[in-house]
């Protein structure tokens, strides 16, 4: 019956959370290994400190096609679970599984409770897309979460600082450097109604501060239009 389905889901959720937690540590270990030096250089050029890298738990996905798969298999995770938790895909050519994130700077994405539910990855060469996010899963709905929300919210309550919504992960990290710990970002899409409601739950006046280009301007106007509809 219905309750059985609920229970089965939560068992899967627990298992996925564990897989994501293990993967986060795997990416972090890569980051801190010798092979992670190129990522540290990249971050240094982007003026991102090691302090910030630690705070945001940044990681590194190497260029191998099955690095993470092999690591998770050693930890007794089935390939099916690796795929369903969004960390691997099957190749269209030969049906072989491959890592979803390769040669990318990794940003762990958390839910409001602070549990890792997905990753964002920025390519380190010309590989497109520049930003790649975990696909939606039981744990992760892009429209309903904001990057850095769980930390920003804590800082908000403690220090009476505003939420600042910026375009992307690196913008959030740049603001952290100047002591603005309330920054959050939508996950590769425009701000959604759900995300706005999430902000309003914790703060009456979030500040929307998108990029100064045309796209940023359009996105700010769009946010206003959403906000007008749901103002209480």
C-alpha positions in Angstrom: 0.0 0.0 0.0 0.8 3.7 0.2 2.9 3.6 3.4 5.1 0.9 2.0 6.0 3.1 -1.0 6.9 6.0 1.4 9.2 3.7 3.4 10.9 2.3 0.3 11.6 5.9 -0.9 13.1 6.9 2.4 15.4 3.9 2.3 16.6 4.9 -1.1 17.0 8.5 0.1 19.2 7.4 2.9 21.3 5.3 0.6 21.6 8.2 -1.9 22.6 10.7 0.9 25.4 8.3 1.9 26.6 8.0 -1.7 26.7 11.7 -2.1 28.5 12.2 1.2 31.1 9.6 0.1 31.5 11.3 -3.3 31.9 14.7 -1.7 34.8 13.3 0.3 36.2 11.7 -2.8 36.2 15.0 -4.7 37.7 16.8 -1.7 40.5 14.3 -1.5 41.2 14.8 -5.2 41.3 18.5 -4.5 43.9 18.1 -1.8 46.0 15.6 -3.6 48.9 16.4 -6.0 46.6 16.1 -9.0 44.5 18.9 -7.4 47.3 21.4 -7.9 45.9 22.6 -11.2 42.6 23.4 -9.6 44.3 25.3 -6.8 46.1 27.3 -9.5 42.8 28.0 -11.2 41.2 29.2 -8.0 44.2 31.4 -7.2 43.9 33.1 -10.5 40.2 33.6 -9.8 41.3 35.2 -6.4 39.6 32.4 -4.4 41.4 31.6 -1.1 42.0 28.2 0.3 39.9 29.3 3.3 37.0 29.8 1.0 37.7 26.5 -0.8 37.5 24.7 2.6 34.4 26.6 3.8 32.5 25.7 0.6 34.0 22.1 0.6 35.1 22.5 -3.0 36.3 19.4 -4.8 37.9 18.2 -8.0 36.7 15.6 -10.5 39.7 14.3 -12.5 39.5 13.6 -16.2 39.1 9.8 -15.9 35.8 8.4 -17.1 35.3 5.9 -14.2 37.3 7.3 -11.3 34.3 7.9 -9.1 32.4 4.8 -10.2 35.4 2.6 -9.3 35.8 4.3 -5.9 32.1 3.9 -5.1 32.1 0.3 -6.2 34.9 -0.4 -3.8 32.5 0.9 -1.1 29.9 -1.7 -2.2 27.7 0.8 -4.0 25.8 -0.7 -6.9 26.2 0.8 -10.4 22.4 1.3 -10.5 22.5 3.4 -7.3 25.4 5.4 -8.7 23.4 6.2 -11.8 20.1 6.9 -9.9 21.9 9.3 -7.5 23.0 11.3 -10.6 26.7 10.6 -10.4 27.1 8.4 -13.5 25.4 7.9 -16.9 25.4 5.1 -19.4 27.1 5.8 -22.7 24.8 5.9 -25.7 27.5 4.3 -27.8 28.3 1.1 -25.8 26.0 1.3 -22.8 29.1 1.5 -20.5 28.7 3.7 -17.4 30.8 6.8 -17.1 31.3 9.5 -14.4 28.9 12.4 -14.9 31.5 14.9 -13.7 34.9 14.9 -15.4 37.7 17.5 -15.2 35.7 19.9 -13.3 35.8 22.1 -10.2 33.1 20.6 -7.9 30.7 22.6 -5.7 28.7 20.5 -3.3 25.0 21.5 -3.2 23.1 21.1 0.1 19.5 21.0 1.1 18.1 23.4 3.8 19.2 20.9 6.5 22.8 21.0 5.2 22.9 17.5 3.7 24.7 17.1 0.4 22.1 16.4 -2.3 23.8 17.3 -5.6 26.9 18.8 -7.1 27.7 21.6 -9.5 30.8 21.3 -11.7 32.6 24.0 -13.6 34.7 22.9 -16.6 38.4 23.6 -16.4 39.1 23.7 -20.2 36.9 24.5 -23.2 34.6 21.6 -22.4 30.9 22.6 -22.7 28.7 23.1 -20.9 30.8 25.5 -18.7 28.6 24.6 -15.7 27.0 21.2 -15.2 24.6 20.3 -12.4 23.5 16.9 -11.1 20.3 15.9 -12.7 17.1 16.1 -10.6 16.7 13.1 -8.4 14.6 12.1 -5.4 16.9 14.2 -3.2 17.4 17.1 -5.6 14.9 19.4 -7.3 16.8 22.3 -8.9 13.9 24.7 -8.6 13.5 24.2 -4.9 17.0 24.7 -3.6 19.5 27.5 -3.5 23.3 27.1 -3.4 24.7 28.0 0.1 21.2 28.5 1.6 21.8 26.4 4.7 24.9 28.4 5.7 23.5 31.8 4.6 20.4 31.3 6.7 22.5 30.5 9.8 24.5 33.7 9.3 21.4 35.6 8.7 19.9 34.7 12.0 23.1 35.1 13.9 24.4 38.4 12.4 21.3 40.1 11.1 22.6 40.3 7.6 20.5 40.2 4.4 20.2 37.4 1.9 21.9 38.4 -1.3 20.9 36.4 -4.4 23.6 36.4 -7.1 24.0 34.6 -10.4 26.4 31.7 -9.7 28.5 29.7 -7.3 31.7 31.8 -7.8 29.7 35.0 -7.1 28.6 33.5 -3.8 32.2 32.7 -2.9 33.5 36.1 -4.0 31.0 37.8 -1.6 32.1 35.4 1.2 35.6 36.9 0.8 34.3 40.4 1.7 32.3 39.2 4.7 28.9 38.9 3.0 28.0 35.5 4.3 24.3 35.7 3.3 24.9 35.1 -0.4 23.0 32.4 -2.3 22.5 31.5 -5.9 19.9 29.6 -8.0 21.2 26.4 -9.5 21.9 27.2 -13.1 18.4 28.5 -13.8 16.5 31.7 -13.3 15.1 32.3 -9.8 12.0 30.3 -9.3 8.9 30.9 -7.3 9.8 28.1 -4.9 13.3 29.7 -4.3 11.7 33.1 -3.6 9.4 31.6 -1.1 12.4 29.8 0.5 14.1 33.2 0.9 11.0 34.9 2.3 10.6 32.2 4.9 13.8 33.4 6.5 14.0 37.0 5.6 11.5 39.8 4.6 13.8 41.6 2.3 16.2 39.5 0.2 18.5 41.5 -2.1 18.5 40.4 -5.7 21.9 41.2 -7.3 22.3 39.6 -10.6 25.1 40.3 -13.2 25.1 43.7 -14.7 24.7 42.4 -18.3 21.5 42.1 -20.4 20.8 38.5 -19.2 21.2 39.6 -15.6 18.9 42.6 -16.1 16.2 40.3 -17.7 16.6 37.8 -14.9 16.1 40.6 -12.3 12.9 41.8 -14.1 11.6 38.2 -14.2 12.2 37.8 -10.5 10.2 40.9 -9.9 7.3 39.6 -11.9 7.3 36.4 -9.9 7.5 38.3 -6.7 4.6 40.6 -7.5 2.4 37.5 -8.1 3.1 35.9 -4.7 3.4 38.9 -2.4 1.3 38.4 0.7 
